[in-house]
Amino acid sequence: MRKTINLTLMLLLFTKVWAGTESTGSFLSAECTWHCEFEYPQNHDFMKGEAIYVKVKAQKYQDIAYINLYVNSKFVRKESQYPYEWCHPNNNGDSYLRNLSPGSYKLRAQVFDKCGQKHDFYYDIKVTGNNQNCHFNNPINDLHWLKQIRQQHSDWSICEYKKSGKPYFRVYKCSDSHYTEYWYDCYGEKVCQFQKGSSCNVSSGAQMIKCWYDPCGNNNNHHDCEWDFWFDTPKNNNSYNGNSDVYVKVEAKHHQDIEWMELYINNSMVRKETQYPYEWCRQNTNNDHKLKNLKKGSYHLKVKVKDKCGDYHEKDCHFSVT
């Protein structure tokens, strides 16, 4: 009887001590699908003062207890509710992600799953100041200050000009017959302003490149968009063995004129792709599960494209799994 009581006490003591210790056993982690990845940001380069929206995508959020976000060694915030987001555009929180100084940074997401395991993964970003080169594909999407002007003033025209090899932006309220023109450099610094009919040193002799947004319809830019695209892989009517992963790549004649691509399989959306190259189910990645381990049958791929002139286009591809 005494041996039985002692054994029970030892088991209770062991259970209490073990339960209060962070688990490192692999047999526990097998119960939790913890895998996560950065869904946002989708680019690595940012301008000084640009808000850096972060979103972590979980393969099975029900198995996640919470996620801590760090920028280098700076703790930003713990997020315990799905979706896991920081510095969302619709709120003013996470101010540290809105005011990063120029430099290189490493985002670290620290995932605590419900099996007691901790997992870290990273994403590198770089913040540049006004003395750096300015790069963009579509400025009203890629330049945060110009994007804000577009959102706040839906009746303002935004046109790109170039002078001495440098881009400038002419912004004005096009519905006003006596409008004031505002000219900005690529970094959002206002270089001059004047009433309609006048000019300044920057605007004089500047070459017009393109009106990226023109609510008054004075400039028809649709012919400027080279939107043509095609399925690089798979080719139409390709055949795959059963349980295959199908890698999809769509090529574009001029990817700088493409705003985004959406891929569908059998009318079910796989994912929107906003960066070139336009690829889905790339080898050694864990996303795009709808293209993985496909069963026997016929499949219909459709890619929907929005070009930077605001037009939409679609193309199809068919393949089979035997």
Secondary structure, DSSP 8 states (H G I E B T S, - for coil): -HHHHHHHHHHHHHHHHHHTS----HHHHTT----EEEEE---SEEETT----EEEEES-GGGEEEEEEEETTEEEEEE-SSSEEES-TTS---GGGGS--SEEEEEEEEEEETTS-EEEEEEEEEEE-TTS----SSHHHH-HHHHHHHHH-TTEEEEEEEETTEEEEEEEETT-TT-EEEEEETTS-EEEEEETT---TTTTT-EEEEEEE-TT-----GGG----EEEEES-TTEEE-TTB---EEEEES-GGGEEEEEEEETTEEEEEE-SSSEEES-TT----GGGSSB-SEEEEEEEEEEETTS-EEEEEEEEEE-
